[in-house]
Amino acid sequence: MRLYFTEEQKQQELHKIFLEEDDLLLEGVYVEGVGRKYLISGVATIEGERYHEFEVVFELVDDASEDLEAIMNTEWEWYDFNF
């Protein structure tokens, strides 16, 4: 399942994720996956440089419904960059 962020969700900044450990700001375009494992794709800003089609794979602490807002508001167990 692939879910795209709506303009309203972008205005609410639901699509923005800051990964403090890596000093990375990700502005998601879409999220895909099921259960607890997902991939978010978007534009990453790292040390002032922007990287398009940047992907982060992550696993949620708990299962989330297949609703984008629920997925984005659930804590992550772990994440990694998808190369």
C-alpha positions in Angstrom: 0.0 0.0 0.0 1.4 3.4 -0.9 -0.1 6.5 0.7 0.7 10.0 -0.5 0.6 13.1 1.8 -2.2 15.4 0.9 -1.8 19.2 0.7 -3.7 19.5 4.0 -1.3 17.1 5.7 1.7 19.0 4.3 0.3 22.3 5.7 0.0 20.5 9.1 3.6 19.4 8.6 2.7 15.7 9.1 5.1 14.9 6.3 8.2 16.3 8.1 10.4 14.1 10.2 13.5 15.2 12.0 16.0 12.5 12.8 18.1 14.1 15.5 20.8 11.5 15.6 21.6 12.0 11.9 20.8 15.8 11.8 18.4 15.0 9.0 15.1 16.6 8.0 12.9 14.5 5.7 9.9 15.9 3.9 8.0 12.9 2.9 6.1 12.5 -0.4 4.7 9.1 0.3 4.8 6.1 2.8 4.4 2.5 1.8 4.3 -0.7 3.7 2.0 -2.7 6.0 1.8 -3.8 9.6 4.8 -2.4 11.4 7.4 -2.1 8.5 7.3 1.0 6.3 9.3 3.0 3.8 9.0 6.8 3.6 10.3 8.6 0.5 10.9 12.3 0.0 13.4 15.1 0.1 16.1 15.0 2.8 18.1 18.0 4.0 21.5 17.0 5.5 23.9 19.8 6.5 22.2 22.2 4.1 22.3 19.8 1.1 19.0 18.5 -0.3 18.7 15.0 -1.6 15.7 14.0 -3.7 14.1 10.5 -3.7 15.7 9.9 -0.3 14.3 6.8 1.4 14.1 5.7 5.1 12.9 2.3 6.1 11.4 2.1 9.6 9.6 -0.2 11.9 6.9 1.0 14.3 6.7 0.0 18.0 3.1 -1.1 17.5 0.9 -1.9 14.5 -0.8 1.1 13.1 -4.0 1.2 11.1 -3.5 1.8 7.3 -4.1 5.5 7.9 -1.2 7.8 7.1 -1.8 10.0 10.1 -1.8 7.0 12.5 1.4 5.7 10.9 3.2 9.0 11.3 2.0 9.4 14.9 3.3 6.0 16.0 6.7 5.7 17.6 9.5 4.1 15.6 11.3 1.0 16.9 14.2 1.5 14.5 15.1 3.1 11.1 17.7 2.9 8.4 18.5 4.5 5.1 17.4 2.6 2.1 20.3 2.5 -0.4 
